[in-house]
Amino acid sequence: MAYSLNLNSSSMMLSNKPKQPPVLDFLNSQHLSSSSLSLSPIKSLRCRNSRQSHSLVVMGSSLSSTRKKKDLKIMISGAPASGKGTQCELITTKYDLVHVAAGDLLRAEIAAGSESGKKAKEYMEKGQLVPDEIVVMMVKDRLSQPDSAEKGWLLDGYPRSSSQATALQAFGFKPDLFILLEVPQEILVDRVVGRRLDPVTGRIYHLTYSPPETEEIAARLTQRFDDTEERVKLRLQTHNQNVESVLSLFEDITVKVDGSLSKEDVFAKIDSALSNLIEQESATAAT
Ligand SMILES: Nc1ncnc2c1ncn2[C@@H]1O[C@H](COP(=O)(O)OP(=O)(O)O)[C@@H](O)[C@H]1O
């Protein structure tokens, strides 16, 4: 079984103060600065599935699937435009996880014209959190799909409040690692306002920092309805109000990464943490 649903097994809201984690030793040995990346202990990890034999190649490095952890369960959090989308793509490609983005699930509901979608949009337009009764079941249902259970998941933009974290725990979903991307506020507004989506490829561009390659692509780019300066400031406010309460619940499995670095450098730090989780799992399984 890829995932334990036993609520009595090690709670994610651990009250015991962590001891120095092996993963931190590893990262220190990689000369990663504690200001850009800090870690707390990880708990025991499960054995990888060795059935897959292909290699995954990401950013010039190859990850043999014999090194892949089958059922990694990761949460990623960060302010709007902190680079979650980019990192999620890199992580899911390399580690073959199912990307579950709360914002995408909500936008899909809006696009479907459902009652939940209509209600969600009212909150999203104000940069506020959509009520738990809509978000929680949406995320729970997606994490319960066979692909998430089989491959493991990368949960993006959830939980954003302690009640969301508690609800997830009550359903038995327990993450191995909580990644927080930290980016100074002044950079974020600039990133959001220039952000554009190519609806054909799903690629994200920035009008200044990562402009479209051709006129044809430029002509079809769209902007998210909540990516205006006024709305992003509200979203940032909401994020800042909630992030501490969520973080405090995952202190023991949190890795903080400086998201103002290049996407390659940000990914290198995340990759180190994930690789080390896998190494730890192997070591645990071998004993
Ligand atoms: N876990 C969540 N709980 C409540 N509302 C959410 C959640 N995730 C997303 N939303 C809503 O969807 C909006 C867009 O979220 P998202 O696509 O993750 O972008 P961002 O992180 O840039 O705000 C949020 O501003 C919020 O209104």
The ligand as an ORCA input file, in Angstrom:
! r2SCAN-3c Opt
* xyz 0 1
  N      -6.162     25.932     -0.691
  C      -6.937     26.957     -1.063
  N      -7.907     27.399     -0.224
  C      -8.710     28.408     -0.537
  N      -8.621     29.096     -1.683
  C      -7.681     28.717     -2.564
  C      -6.796     27.627     -2.304
  N      -5.965     27.484     -3.378
  C      -6.315     28.440     -4.253
  N      -7.343     29.203     -3.771
  C      -7.987     30.343     -4.442
  O      -7.545     30.381     -5.791
  C      -6.786     31.573     -6.043
  C      -5.662     31.249     -7.018
  O      -4.789     30.303     -6.443
  P      -3.461     29.843     -7.199
  O      -3.790     29.459     -8.597
  O      -2.768     28.829     -6.367
  O      -2.586     31.148     -7.324
  P      -1.793     32.000     -6.240
  O      -1.002     31.059     -5.401
  O      -0.940     32.803     -7.131
  O      -2.804     32.786     -5.493
  C      -6.346     32.052     -4.676
  O      -6.119     33.450     -4.656
  C      -7.560     31.652     -3.806
  O      -8.634     32.563     -3.982
*
